[in-house]
Amino acid sequence: MVRFVRTLQHRVTPQGRDFYALSIPPQVAEALNLKAGGSVGIIVTPVKKGEFEVTIKAASDELS
């Protein structure tokens, strides 16, 4: 398990779309084969009352 706390950056693009940037630890980037950065999908799934499972997976740039 890797514990990290980062600030989520948010901005709006000139086209009016929301853009978010989140720094992840090098160990996570390496596991996702994103050593030079890239897009990820973040999936939050309720497990039981008050608990959630968060999954981070590499996403293709075509989905952005």
PQR file with spaces between the fields and no chain letter, atoms N, CA, C, O and H, PARSE charges and radii, in Angstrom:
ATOM       1  N    MET     1       0.851   -1.175    0.000 -0.4000 1.5000
ATOM       2  CA   MET     1       0.000    0.000    0.000 -0.0000 2.0000
ATOM       3  C    MET     1       0.895    1.235    0.000  0.5500 1.7000
ATOM       4  O    MET     1       1.903    1.293    0.703 -0.5500 1.4000
ATOM       5  N    VAL     2       0.506    2.210   -0.796 -0.4000 1.5000
ATOM       6  CA   VAL     2       1.216    3.490   -0.842 -0.0000 2.0000
ATOM       7  C    VAL     2       0.252    4.554   -0.345  0.5500 1.7000
ATOM       8  O    VAL     2      -0.846    4.693   -0.883 -0.5500 1.4000
ATOM       9  H    VAL     2      -0.313    2.163   -1.367  0.4000 1.0000
ATOM      10  N    ARG     3       0.644    5.299    0.666 -0.4000 1.5000
ATOM      11  CA   ARG     3      -0.211    6.375    1.182 -0.0000 2.0000
ATOM      12  C    ARG     3       0.314    7.697    0.645  0.5500 1.7000
ATOM      13  O    ARG     3       1.511    7.979    0.704 -0.5500 1.4000
ATOM      14  H    ARG     3       1.537    5.185    1.103  0.4000 1.0000
ATOM      15  N    PHE     4      -0.605    8.502    0.119 -0.4000 1.5000
ATOM      16  CA   PHE     4      -0.202    9.815   -0.363 -0.0000 2.0000
ATOM      17  C    PHE     4      -1.351   10.798   -0.240  0.5500 1.7000
ATOM      18  O    PHE     4      -2.522   10.426   -0.324 -0.5500 1.4000
ATOM      19  H    PHE     4      -1.577    8.272    0.071  0.4000 1.0000
ATOM      20  N    VAL     5      -0.999   12.042   -0.044 -0.4000 1.5000
ATOM      21  CA   VAL     5      -1.971   13.124    0.029 -0.0000 2.0000
ATOM      22  C    VAL     5      -1.486   14.195   -0.940  0.5500 1.7000
ATOM      23  O    VAL     5      -0.355   14.669   -0.831 -0.5500 1.4000
ATOM      24  H    VAL     5      -0.048   12.343    0.024  0.4000 1.0000
ATOM      25  N    ARG     6      -2.309   14.563   -1.853 -0.4000 1.5000
ATOM      26  CA   ARG     6      -1.932   15.551   -2.857 -0.0000 2.0000
ATOM      27  C    ARG     6      -3.068   16.547   -3.043  0.5500 1.7000
ATOM      28  O    ARG     6      -4.227   16.264   -2.743 -0.5500 1.4000
ATOM      29  H    ARG     6      -3.227   14.178   -1.941  0.4000 1.0000
ATOM      30  N    THR     7      -2.709   17.699   -3.538 -0.4000 1.5000
ATOM      31  CA   THR     7      -3.710   18.698   -3.872 -0.0000 2.0000
ATOM      32  C    THR     7      -4.208   18.449   -5.286  0.5500 1.7000
ATOM      33  O    THR     7      -3.414   18.274   -6.210 -0.5500 1.4000
ATOM      34  H    THR     7      -1.767   17.930   -3.783  0.4000 1.0000
ATOM      35  N    LEU     8      -5.485   18.435   -5.446 -0.4000 1.5000
ATOM      36  CA   LEU     8      -6.096   18.291   -6.752 -0.0000 2.0000
ATOM      37  C    LEU     8      -6.166   19.668   -7.392  0.5500 1.7000
ATOM      38  O    LEU     8      -6.702   20.602   -6.796 -0.5500 1.4000
ATOM      39  H    LEU     8      -6.130   18.577   -4.695  0.4000 1.0000
ATOM      40  N    GLN     9      -5.634   19.801   -8.592 -0.4000 1.5000
ATOM      41  CA   GLN     9      -5.673   21.076   -9.299 -0.0000 2.0000
ATOM      42  C    GLN     9      -6.855   21.069  -10.269  0.5500 1.7000
ATOM      43  O    GLN     9      -7.095   20.074  -10.953 -0.5500 1.4000
ATOM      44  H    GLN     9      -5.198   19.041   -9.076  0.4000 1.0000
ATOM      45  N    HIS    10      -7.579   22.162  -10.323 -0.4000 1.5000
ATOM      46  CA   HIS    10      -8.727   22.283  -11.220 -0.0000 2.0000
ATOM      47  C    HIS    10      -8.631   23.579  -11.995  0.5500 1.7000
ATOM      48  O    HIS    10      -8.287   24.627  -11.449 -0.5500 1.4000
ATOM      49  H    HIS    10      -7.383   22.970   -9.767  0.4000 1.0000
ATOM      50  N    ARG    11      -8.941   23.491  -13.272 -0.4000 1.5000
ATOM      51  CA   ARG    11      -9.058   24.695  -14.090 -0.0000 2.0000
ATOM      52  C    ARG    11     -10.071   24.430  -15.186  0.5500 1.7000
ATOM      53  O    ARG    11     -10.456   23.285  -15.425 -0.5500 1.4000
ATOM      54  H    ARG    11      -9.220   22.640  -13.716  0.4000 1.0000
ATOM      55  N    VAL    12     -10.496   25.479  -15.844 -0.4000 1.5000
ATOM      56  CA   VAL    12     -11.432   25.365  -16.954 -0.0000 2.0000
ATOM      57  C    VAL    12     -10.682   25.718  -18.229  0.5500 1.7000
ATOM      58  O    VAL    12     -10.020   26.754  -18.299 -0.5500 1.4000
ATOM      59  H    VAL    12     -10.184   26.409  -15.650  0.4000 1.0000
ATOM      60  N    THR    13     -10.786   24.855  -19.240 -0.4000 1.5000
ATOM      61  CA   THR    13     -10.086   25.084  -20.498 -0.0000 2.0000
ATOM      62  C    THR    13     -10.752   26.221  -21.264  0.5500 1.7000
ATOM      63  O    THR    13     -11.878   26.604  -20.946 -0.5500 1.4000
ATOM      64  H    THR    13     -11.324   24.014  -19.184  0.4000 1.0000
ATOM      65  N    PRO    14     -10.066   26.770  -22.276 -0.5600 1.5000
ATOM      66  CA   PRO    14     -10.681   27.824  -23.088  0.2800 2.0000
ATOM      67  C    PRO    14     -11.990   27.376  -23.760  0.5500 1.7000
ATOM      68  O    PRO    14     -12.830   28.206  -24.108 -0.5500 1.4000
ATOM      69  N    GLN    15     -12.153   26.063  -23.938 -0.4000 1.5000
ATOM      70  CA   GLN    15     -13.398   25.533  -24.527 -0.0000 2.0000
ATOM      71  C    GLN    15     -14.501   25.352  -23.486  0.5500 1.7000
ATOM      72  O    GLN    15     -15.604   24.918  -23.820 -0.5500 1.4000
ATOM      73  H    GLN    15     -11.471   25.389  -23.655  0.4000 1.0000
ATOM      74  N    GLY    16     -14.208   25.682  -22.227 -0.4000 1.5000
ATOM      75  CA   GLY    16     -15.210   25.584  -21.176 -0.0000 2.0000
ATOM      76  C    GLY    16     -15.270   24.233  -20.472  0.5500 1.7000
ATOM      77  O    GLY    16     -16.186   23.985  -19.688 -0.5500 1.4000
ATOM      78  H    GLY    16     -13.312   26.034  -21.956  0.4000 1.0000
ATOM      79  N    ARG    17     -14.306   23.359  -20.744 -0.4000 1.5000
ATOM      80  CA   ARG    17     -14.305   22.043  -20.108 -0.0000 2.0000
ATOM      81  C    ARG    17     -13.510   22.088  -18.806  0.5500 1.7000
ATOM      82  O    ARG    17     -12.545   22.840  -18.677 -0.5500 1.4000
ATOM      83  H    ARG    17     -13.562   23.561  -21.381  0.4000 1.0000
ATOM      84  N    ASP    18     -13.935   21.269  -17.843 -0.4000 1.5000
ATOM      85  CA   ASP    18     -13.182   21.129  -16.597 -0.0000 2.0000
ATOM      86  C    ASP    18     -11.933   20.304  -16.857  0.5500 1.7000
ATOM      87  O    ASP    18     -11.976   19.319  -17.594 -0.5500 1.4000
ATOM      88  H    ASP    18     -14.719   20.657  -17.947  0.4000 1.0000
ATOM      89  N    PHE    19     -10.825   20.703  -16.255 -0.4000 1.5000
ATOM      90  CA   PHE    19      -9.568   19.970  -16.353 -0.0000 2.0000
ATOM      91  C    PHE    19      -9.038   19.783  -14.950  0.5500 1.7000
ATOM      92  O    PHE    19      -8.909   20.747  -14.194 -0.5500 1.4000
ATOM      93  H    PHE    19     -10.790   21.503  -15.656  0.4000 1.0000
ATOM      94  N    TYR    20      -8.731   18.545  -14.598 -0.4000 1.5000
ATOM      95  CA   TYR    20      -8.209   18.222  -13.274 -0.0000 2.0000
ATOM      96  C    TYR    20      -6.816   17.610  -13.408  0.5500 1.7000
ATOM      97  O    TYR    20      -6.562   16.843  -14.337 -0.5500 1.4000
ATOM      98  H    TYR    20      -8.836   17.762  -15.211  0.4000 1.0000
ATOM      99  N    ALA    21      -5.921   17.941  -12.493 -0.4000 1.5000
ATOM     100  CA   ALA    21      -4.590   17.345  -12.453 -0.0000 2.0000
ATOM     101  C    ALA    21      -4.329   16.880  -11.031  0.5500 1.7000
ATOM     102  O    ALA    21      -4.547   17.616  -10.068 -0.5500 1.4000
ATOM     103  H    ALA    21      -6.127   18.563  -11.738  0.4000 1.0000
ATOM     104  N    LEU    22      -3.860   15.647  -10.918 -0.4000 1.5000
ATOM     105  CA   LEU    22      -3.559   15.051   -9.619 -0.0000 2.0000
ATOM     106  C    LEU    22      -2.177   14.433   -9.703  0.5500 1.7000
ATOM     107  O    LEU    22      -1.910   13.623  -10.591 -0.5500 1.4000
ATOM     108  H    LEU    22      -3.683   15.050  -11.700  0.4000 1.0000
ATOM     109  N    SER    23      -1.303   14.806   -8.794 -0.4000 1.5000
ATOM     110  CA   SER    23       0.028   14.201   -8.741 -0.0000 2.0000
ATOM     111  C    SER    23      -0.076   12.864   -8.026  0.5500 1.7000
ATOM     112  O    SER    23      -0.670   12.769   -6.952 -0.5500 1.4000
ATOM     113  H    SER    23      -1.520   15.465   -8.073  0.4000 1.0000
ATOM     114  N    ILE    24       0.505   11.834   -8.626 -0.4000 1.5000
ATOM     115  CA   ILE    24       0.523   10.527   -7.987 -0.0000 2.0000
ATOM     116  C    ILE    24       1.973   10.136   -7.723  0.5500 1.7000
ATOM     117  O    ILE    24       2.877   10.603   -8.416 -0.5500 1.4000
ATOM     118  H    ILE    24       0.987   11.912   -9.499  0.4000 1.0000
ATOM     119  N    PRO    25       2.198    9.288   -6.730 -0.5600 1.5000
ATOM     120  CA   PRO    25       3.562    8.891   -6.400  0.2800 2.0000
ATOM     121  C    PRO    25       4.208    8.123   -7.558  0.5500 1.7000
ATOM     122  O    PRO    25       3.514    7.484   -8.349 -0.5500 1.4000
ATOM     123  N    PRO    26       5.537    8.190   -7.653 -0.5600 1.5000
ATOM     124  CA   PRO    26       6.242    7.496   -8.727  0.2800 2.0000
ATOM     125  C    PRO    26       5.943    5.990   -8.777  0.5500 1.7000
ATOM     126  O    PRO    26       5.896    5.405   -9.859 -0.5500 1.4000
ATOM     127  N    GLN    27       5.742    5.365   -7.618 -0.4000 1.5000
ATOM     128  CA   GLN    27       5.454    3.931   -7.580 -0.0000 2.0000
ATOM     129  C    GLN    27       4.139    3.609   -8.292  0.5500 1.7000
ATOM     130  O    GLN    27       4.037    2.601   -8.991 -0.5500 1.4000
ATOM     131  H    GLN    27       5.780    5.840   -6.739  0.4000 1.0000
ATOM     132  N    VAL    28       3.140    4.465   -8.112 -0.4000 1.5000
ATOM     133  CA   VAL    28       1.841    4.253   -8.755 -0.0000 2.0000
ATOM     134  C    VAL    28       1.958    4.510  -10.252  0.5500 1.7000
ATOM     135  O    VAL    28       1.435    3.738  -11.056 -0.5500 1.4000
ATOM     136  H    VAL    28       3.223    5.284   -7.544  0.4000 1.0000
ATOM     137  N    ALA    29       2.636    5.583  -10.632 -0.4000 1.5000
ATOM     138  CA   ALA    29       2.823    5.887  -12.056 -0.0000 2.0000
ATOM     139  C    ALA    29       3.553    4.740  -12.758  0.5500 1.7000
ATOM     140  O    ALA    29       3.192    4.361  -13.873 -0.5500 1.4000
ATOM     141  H    ALA    29       3.061    6.211   -9.979  0.4000 1.0000
ATOM     142  N    GLU    30       4.564    4.196  -12.114 -0.4000 1.5000
ATOM     143  CA   GLU    30       5.304    3.087  -12.708 -0.0000 2.0000
ATOM     144  C    GLU    30       4.420    1.855  -12.863  0.5500 1.7000
ATOM     145  O    GLU    30       4.471    1.188  -13.896 -0.5500 1.4000
ATOM     146  H    GLU    30       4.857    4.504  -11.208  0.4000 1.0000
ATOM     147  N    ALA    31       3.614    1.546  -11.860 -0.4000 1.5000
ATOM     148  CA   ALA    31       2.717    0.392  -11.927 -0.0000 2.0000
ATOM     149  C    ALA    31       1.690    0.535  -13.045  0.5500 1.7000
ATOM     150  O    ALA    31       1.253   -0.458  -13.625 -0.5500 1.4000
ATOM     151  H    ALA    31       3.572    2.088  -11.021  0.4000 1.0000
ATOM     152  N    LEU    32       1.306    1.782  -13.344 -0.4000 1.5000
ATOM     153  CA   LEU    32       0.342    2.046  -14.415 -0.0000 2.0000
ATOM     154  C    LEU    32       1.024    2.251  -15.759  0.5500 1.7000
ATOM     155  O    LEU    32       0.359    2.531  -16.756 -0.5500 1.4000
ATOM     156  H    LEU    32       1.662    2.588  -12.873  0.4000 1.0000
ATOM     157  N    ASN    33       2.355    2.114  -15.795 -0.4000 1.5000
ATOM     158  CA   ASN    33       3.152    2.332  -16.997 -0.0000 2.0000
ATOM     159  C    ASN    33       2.982    3.763  -17.519  0.5500 1.7000
ATOM     160  O    ASN    33       2.871    3.987  -18.724 -0.5500 1.4000
ATOM     161  H    ASN    33       2.895    1.887  -14.984  0.4000 1.0000
ATOM     162  N    LEU    34       2.965    4.724  -16.592 -0.4000 1.5000
ATOM     163  CA   LEU    34       2.809    6.144  -16.930 -0.0000 2.0000
ATOM     164  C    LEU    34       3.978    6.948  -16.366  0.5500 1.7000
ATOM     165  O    LEU    34       3.774    7.979  -15.724 -0.5500 1.4000
ATOM     166  H    LEU    34       3.056    4.542  -15.613  0.4000 1.0000
ATOM     167  N    LYS    35       5.196    6.481  -16.603 -0.4000 1.5000
ATOM     168  CA   LYS    35       6.375    7.142  -16.043 -0.0000 2.0000
ATOM     169  C    LYS    35       6.489    8.593  -16.491  0.5500 1.7000
ATOM     170  O    LYS    35       6.994    9.432  -15.746 -0.5500 1.4000
ATOM     171  H    LYS    35       5.362    5.644  -17.124  0.4000 1.0000
ATOM     172  N    ALA    36       6.025    8.897  -17.696 -0.4000 1.5000
ATOM     173  CA   ALA    36       6.114   10.266  -18.217 -0.0000 2.0000
ATOM     174  C    ALA    36       4.793   11.018  -18.060  0.5500 1.7000
ATOM     175  O    ALA    36       4.628   12.101  -18.622 -0.5500 1.4000
ATOM     176  H    ALA    36       5.615    8.215  -18.302  0.4000 1.0000
ATOM     177  N    GLY    37       3.852   10.456  -17.303 -0.4000 1.5000
ATOM     178  CA   GLY    37       2.546   11.089  -17.121 -0.0000 2.0000
ATOM     179  C    GLY    37       1.534   10.538  -18.104  0.5500 1.7000
ATOM     180  O    GLY    37       1.872    9.732  -18.971 -0.5500 1.4000
ATOM     181  H    GLY    37       3.986    9.576  -16.847  0.4000 1.0000
ATOM     182  N    GLY    38       0.316   10.966  -17.970 -0.4000 1.5000
ATOM     183  CA   GLY    38      -0.757   10.504  -18.857 -0.0000 2.0000
ATOM     184  C    GLY    38      -2.097   10.595  -18.165  0.5500 1.7000
ATOM     185  O    GLY    38      -2.210   11.090  -17.044 -0.5500 1.4000
ATOM     186  H    GLY    38       0.041   11.621  -17.266  0.4000 1.0000
ATOM     187  N    SER    39      -3.106   10.110  -18.855 -0.4000 1.5000
ATOM     188  CA   SER    39      -4.477   10.155  -18.339 -0.0000 2.0000
ATOM     189  C    SER    39      -4.792    8.890  -17.556  0.5500 1.7000
ATOM     190  O    SER    39      -4.340    7.797  -17.897 -0.5500 1.4000
ATOM     191  H    SER    39      -3.014    9.708  -19.766  0.4000 1.0000
ATOM     192  N    VAL    40      -5.577    9.065  -16.499 -0.4000 1.5000
ATOM     193  CA   VAL    40      -6.041    7.923  -15.710 -0.0000 2.0000
ATOM     194  C    VAL    40      -7.534    8.046  -15.481  0.5500 1.7000
ATOM     195  O    VAL    40      -8.100    9.139  -15.509 -0.5500 1.4000
ATOM     196  H    VAL    40      -5.943    9.953  -16.222  0.4000 1.0000
ATOM     197  N    GLY    41      -8.152    6.912  -15.257 -0.4000 1.5000
ATOM     198  CA   GLY    41      -9.541    6.875  -14.835 -0.0000 2.0000
ATOM     199  C    GLY    41      -9.557    6.613  -13.335  0.5500 1.7000
ATOM     200  O    GLY    41      -8.827    5.751  -12.846 -0.5500 1.4000
ATOM     201  H    GLY    41      -7.692    6.024  -15.234  0.4000 1.0000
ATOM     202  N    ILE    42     -10.377    7.348  -12.611 -0.4000 1.5000
ATOM     203  CA   ILE    42     -10.514    7.146  -11.170 -0.0000 2.0000
ATOM     204  C    ILE    42     -11.951    6.699  -10.921  0.5500 1.7000
ATOM     205  O    ILE    42     -12.901    7.439  -11.180 -0.5500 1.4000
ATOM     206  H    ILE    42     -10.970    8.048  -13.008  0.4000 1.0000
ATOM     207  N    ILE    43     -12.092    5.475  -10.413 -0.4000 1.5000
ATOM     208  CA   ILE    43     -13.410    4.897  -10.185 -0.0000 2.0000
ATOM     209  C    ILE    43     -13.622    4.775   -8.684  0.5500 1.7000
ATOM     210  O    ILE    43     -12.815    4.156   -7.990 -0.5500 1.4000
ATOM     211  H    ILE    43     -11.320    4.875  -10.202  0.4000 1.0000
ATOM     212  N    VAL    44     -14.700    5.361   -8.179 -0.4000 1.5000
ATOM     213  CA   VAL    44     -15.037    5.301   -6.755 -0.0000 2.0000
ATOM     214  C    VAL    44     -16.282    4.431   -6.621  0.5500 1.7000
ATOM     215  O    VAL    44     -17.335    4.746   -7.176 -0.5500 1.4000
ATOM     216  H    VAL    44     -15.355    5.865   -8.742  0.4000 1.0000
ATOM     217  N    THR    45     -16.147    3.322   -5.869 -0.4000 1.5000
ATOM     218  CA   THR    45     -17.234    2.365   -5.716 -0.0000 2.0000
ATOM     219  C    THR    45     -17.577    2.215   -4.238  0.5500 1.7000
ATOM     220  O    THR    45     -16.691    1.949   -3.426 -0.5500 1.4000
ATOM     221  H    THR    45     -15.292    3.067   -5.419  0.4000 1.0000
ATOM     222  N    PRO    46     -18.859    2.382   -3.873 -0.5600 1.5000
ATOM     223  CA   PRO    46     -19.243    2.152   -2.476  0.2800 2.0000
ATOM     224  C    PRO    46     -19.054    0.678   -2.119  0.5500 1.7000
ATOM     225  O    PRO    46     -19.453   -0.201   -2.882 -0.5500 1.4000
ATOM     226  N    VAL    47     -18.450    0.408   -0.968 -0.4000 1.5000
ATOM     227  CA   VAL    47     -18.238   -0.970   -0.516 -0.0000 2.0000
ATOM     228  C    VAL    47     -19.283   -1.313    0.541  0.5500 1.7000
ATOM     229  O    VAL    47     -19.997   -2.309    0.423 -0.5500 1.4000
ATOM     230  H    VAL    47     -18.126    1.122   -0.348  0.4000 1.0000
ATOM     231  N    LYS    48     -19.363   -0.488    1.561 -0.4000 1.5000
ATOM     232  CA   LYS    48     -20.406   -0.590    2.571 -0.0000 2.0000
ATOM     233  C    LYS    48     -20.593    0.801    3.145  0.5500 1.7000
ATOM     234  O    LYS    48     -19.859    1.723    2.787 -0.5500 1.4000
ATOM     235  H    LYS    48     -18.783    0.321    1.657  0.4000 1.0000
ATOM     236  N    LYS    49     -21.551    0.961    4.016 -0.4000 1.5000
ATOM     237  CA   LYS    49     -21.892    2.284    4.530 -0.0000 2.0000
ATOM     238  C    LYS    49     -20.654    3.032    5.031  0.5500 1.7000
ATOM     239  O    LYS    49     -19.972    2.584    5.952 -0.5500 1.4000
ATOM     240  H    LYS    49     -22.147    0.212    4.306  0.4000 1.0000
ATOM     241  N    GLY    50     -20.382    4.176    4.406 -0.4000 1.5000
ATOM     242  CA   GLY    50     -19.269    5.010    4.828 -0.0000 2.0000
ATOM     243  C    GLY    50     -17.905    4.579    4.309  0.5500 1.7000
ATOM     244  O    GLY    50     -16.900    5.213    4.632 -0.5500 1.4000
ATOM     245  H    GLY    50     -20.936    4.539    3.658  0.4000 1.0000
ATOM     246  N    GLU    51     -17.845    3.516    3.510 -0.4000 1.5000
ATOM     247  CA   GLU    51     -16.565    3.042    2.972 -0.0000 2.0000
ATOM     248  C    GLU    51     -16.644    2.953    1.452  0.5500 1.7000
ATOM     249  O    GLU    51     -17.667    2.580    0.878 -0.5500 1.4000
ATOM     250  H    GLU    51     -18.662    3.001    3.247  0.4000 1.0000
ATOM     251  N    PHE    52     -15.512    3.312    0.814 -0.4000 1.5000
ATOM     252  CA   PHE    52     -15.450    3.304   -0.637 -0.0000 2.0000
ATOM     253  C    PHE    52     -14.160    2.645   -1.095  0.5500 1.7000
ATOM     254  O    PHE    52     -13.152    2.678   -0.390 -0.5500 1.4000
ATOM     255  H    PHE    52     -14.680    3.615    1.280  0.4000 1.0000
ATOM     256  N    GLU    53     -14.194    2.055   -2.266 -0.4000 1.5000
ATOM     257  CA   GLU    53     -13.001    1.527   -2.906 -0.0000 2.0000
ATOM     258  C    GLU    53     -12.677    2.453   -4.073  0.5500 1.7000
ATOM     259  O    GLU    53     -13.549    2.771   -4.881 -0.5500 1.4000
ATOM     260  H    GLU    53     -15.013    2.029   -2.840  0.4000 1.0000
ATOM     261  N    VAL    54     -11.431    2.880   -4.156 -0.4000 1.5000
ATOM     262  CA   VAL    54     -11.006    3.766   -5.230 -0.0000 2.0000
ATOM     263  C    VAL    54     -10.025    3.013   -6.117  0.5500 1.7000
ATOM     264  O    VAL    54      -9.017    2.494   -5.638 -0.5500 1.4000
ATOM     265  H    VAL    54     -10.722    2.621   -3.499  0.4000 1.0000
ATOM     266  N    THR    55     -10.324    2.956   -7.409 -0.4000 1.5000
ATOM     267  CA   THR    55      -9.474    2.272   -8.375 -0.0000 2.0000
ATOM     268  C    THR    55      -8.930    3.302   -9.351  0.5500 1.7000
ATOM     269  O    THR    55      -9.677    4.127   -9.876 -0.5500 1.4000
ATOM     270  H    THR    55     -11.143    3.378   -7.798  0.4000 1.0000
ATOM     271  N    ILE    56      -7.618    3.249   -9.594 -0.4000 1.5000
ATOM     272  CA   ILE    56      -6.979    4.134  -10.565 -0.0000 2.0000
ATOM     273  C    ILE    56      -6.438    3.245  -11.668  0.5500 1.7000
ATOM     274  O    ILE    56      -5.688    2.307  -11.401 -0.5500 1.4000
ATOM     275  H    ILE    56      -7.011    2.578   -9.168  0.4000 1.0000
ATOM     276  N    LYS    57      -6.818    3.539  -12.925 -0.4000 1.5000
ATOM     277  CA   LYS    57      -6.288    2.759  -14.037 -0.0000 2.0000
ATOM     278  C    LYS    57      -5.923    3.692  -15.185  0.5500 1.7000
ATOM     279  O    LYS    57      -6.537    4.743  -15.372 -0.5500 1.4000
ATOM     280  H    LYS    57      -7.427    4.301  -13.142  0.4000 1.0000
ATOM     281  N    ALA    58      -4.922    3.291  -15.940 -0.4000 1.5000
ATOM     282  CA   ALA    58      -4.489    4.087  -17.074 -0.0000 2.0000
ATOM     283  C    ALA    58      -5.621    4.160  -18.095  0.5500 1.7000
ATOM     284  O    ALA    58      -6.324    3.177  -18.331 -0.5500 1.4000
ATOM     285  H    ALA    58      -4.424    2.438  -15.787  0.4000 1.0000
ATOM     286  N    ALA    59      -5.788    5.334  -18.695 -0.4000 1.5000
ATOM     287  CA   ALA    59      -6.811    5.550  -19.709 -0.0000 2.0000
ATOM     288  C    ALA    59      -6.145    6.009  -20.995  0.5500 1.7000
ATOM     289  O    ALA    59      -5.108    6.672  -20.963 -0.5500 1.4000
ATOM     290  H    ALA    59      -5.217    6.133  -18.503  0.4000 1.0000
ATOM     291  N    SER    60      -6.733    5.661  -22.113 -0.4000 1.5000
ATOM     292  CA   SER    60      -6.159    6.122  -23.380 -0.0000 2.0000
ATOM     293  C    SER    60      -6.469    7.605  -23.556  0.5500 1.7000
ATOM     294  O    SER    60      -7.493    8.088  -23.073 -0.5500 1.4000
ATOM     295  H    SER    60      -7.576    5.122  -22.139  0.4000 1.0000
ATOM     296  N    ASP    61      -5.592    8.327  -24.244 -0.4000 1.5000
ATOM     297  CA   ASP    61      -5.794    9.755  -24.474 -0.0000 2.0000
ATOM     298  C    ASP    61      -7.025   10.040  -25.315  0.5500 1.7000
ATOM     299  O    ASP    61      -7.548   11.153  -25.283 -0.5500 1.4000
ATOM     300  H    ASP    61      -4.760    7.935  -24.637  0.4000 1.0000
ATOM     301  N    GLU    62      -7.501    9.043  -26.077 -0.4000 1.5000
ATOM     302  CA   GLU    62      -8.680    9.243  -26.911 -0.0000 2.0000
ATOM     303  C    GLU    62      -9.935    9.470  -26.094  0.5500 1.7000
ATOM     304  O    GLU    62     -10.908   10.029  -26.598 -0.5500 1.4000
ATOM     305  H    GLU    62      -7.075    8.139  -26.103  0.4000 1.0000
ATOM     306  N    LEU    63      -9.930    9.035  -24.810 -0.4000 1.5000
ATOM     307  CA   LEU    63     -11.092    9.199  -23.956 -0.0000 2.0000
ATOM     308  C    LEU    63     -11.178   10.599  -23.374  0.5500 1.7000
ATOM     309  O    LEU    63     -12.230   10.962  -22.846 -0.5500 1.4000
ATOM     310  H    LEU    63      -9.139    8.580  -24.400  0.4000 1.0000
ATOM     311  N    SER    64     -10.123   11.406  -23.443 -0.4000 1.5000
ATOM     312  CA   SER    64     -10.112   12.720  -22.818 -0.0000 2.0000
ATOM     313  C    SER    64     -10.876   13.714  -23.641  0.5500 1.7000
ATOM     314  O    SER    64     -10.973   14.882  -23.265 -0.5500 1.4000
ATOM     315  H    SER    64      -9.268   11.112  -23.871  0.4000 1.0000
